[in-house]
């Protein structure tokens, strides 16, 4: 049976997921699309899913008999409403990161899912599906570099629009690292601080950019993450782990080394869609396969909640400048 998928939010990543479900992946097809702007939904349907229906009300889409599972790709503050509605209807739901914009909202999703009694939610944290991150984790888990002592990471985007605010550096950007580093280290955060270097002249007046998040884990590992969203030169994700016995780095995406015009060069990607295209494909295929088998394996709502707890602490640290403690409750057996 081909899975019937309904998408809420047909912007950048919504359209990209519609395209991959229709053109790259197997086992699912897009049957319904909603967007707050119906023309945006209609345009996505015309481009990638001509047989799908534009549904004007997102809750009608969730309840529709023509939708077996829901993909939520609207903007962050709307995620909680749609994920809760999918759980209430008993349908599987893939929700782009962040699961919700606050830890309290994520907790309500966790509670609703546990009350339902079966895992229904997969969060769109795709980095654990990335071959580079998987190879890095294999090295850490092998013990080859000993215990991780320090991590130096960077999350750089060429530029952001005027909608992007200082707290979004945490809730929309750093949230990827908050999730993937916890997974990479098999460790929990215990504190966060945010400091601001000299501001770039390339950022709009309202935005503090760059920022550095400093995290400490329960095992004592110290992590610094540079968040620089107007770096101009490319979309660049870096992660270096300094261990007791050696250093391991996230592999660079492959690029052709070029010798031309008396220079050696290698292109740097500028688009996040390209940087993690393989990871997005694998995560969405895993969601489709998981739904068809009735058992999700991808990032769960609890991991979305944990990332949000750490994000809340980082947002508090942005304004206070203080070291903010992070206190995570024990993981419920439901998510083991
Ligand atoms: P986007 O281009 O702005 O697309 C979001 C779309 O959802 C827009 O068309 C927006 O309409 C629509 N929308 C907003 N509120 C809605 C609502 N209540 N009901 C229905 N539609 C609504 O943003 P995006 O870059 O695709 O990001 C969407 C989500 O995906 C965000 O949570 C973002 O963090 C996440 N994301 C994840 C990754 C990743 O690497 N995993 C990458 C990119 C984005 P308007 O434009 O009219 O508001």
Boltz pocket constraint, residues with backbone or C-beta under 6 A from the ligand:
constraints:
  - pocket:
      binder: B
      contacts: [[A, 8], [A, 9], [A, 10], [A, 11], [A, 12], [A, 13], [A, 14], [A, 34], [A, 35], [A, 36], [A, 37], [A, 40], [A, 58], [A, 72], [A, 73], [A, 74], [A, 75], [A, 76], [A, 78], [A, 96], [A, 97], [A, 98], [A, 124], [A, 125], [A, 126], [A, 172], [A, 272]]
      max_distance: 6.0
